[in-house]
């Protein structure tokens, strides 16, 4: 009898980084259970892309869970009254925490992925956090990933019974160019990904921090980005 592949939960936003994480999980022979969060984000179009990516990259299934973080606000991604920064240079993005930071978002996301992992019998959770080109978000640092993995061991039945649950962040120490190259090597369909905080008419804006970092990554990788944007520079 063929051995059943190990299972993993992959947080899938619909962006380049999370799509690459899904591709990494599949390349390791894992049965990937994709999980997306509808949290009241202004770029909700990413959920449409996530569904397409889950199918294209061979996820075993794909769930979308609603948790409305607009109830707390405090971010340009959940409060339409706060403007999304545009045209910032990469150096400026690395200074301070921008208004696009969603308070405790990755903590909330990983907690929900942890619950899904327990019920699905998954031993790993993949998240596309990055500590280099990360726009200053505090919940994208190595220390955060290590701390959450320790929490997973303490707060779950699996952990108490000795079945260690791993938090995988395969992009943690890659530059955006490195992520683009990895994605290309794994066959990620770039045209399906959306890495924009304020898309319009189905296209990326080309001006927000996420678009700027994506453009920089593709340029440095020497790969043309097939995904359309409203404005290219």
Secondary structure, DSSP 8 states (H G I E B T S, - for coil): ------EEEEE--SSHHHHHHHHHHHHTT-EEEEEEEE---TTTHHHHHHHHHHHHTT-SEEEEEE--GGGT--STTT-TTS---BS--HHHHTSS--TT--TTHHHHHHHHHHHHHHHHT-SEEE----SSSSTT-GGGSHHHHHHHHHHHHHHSHHHHTT---EEE-TTTT--HHHHHHHHHHTT--GGG----SS-BTTBB-S-BHHHHHHHHHHHHHT----S-BS---
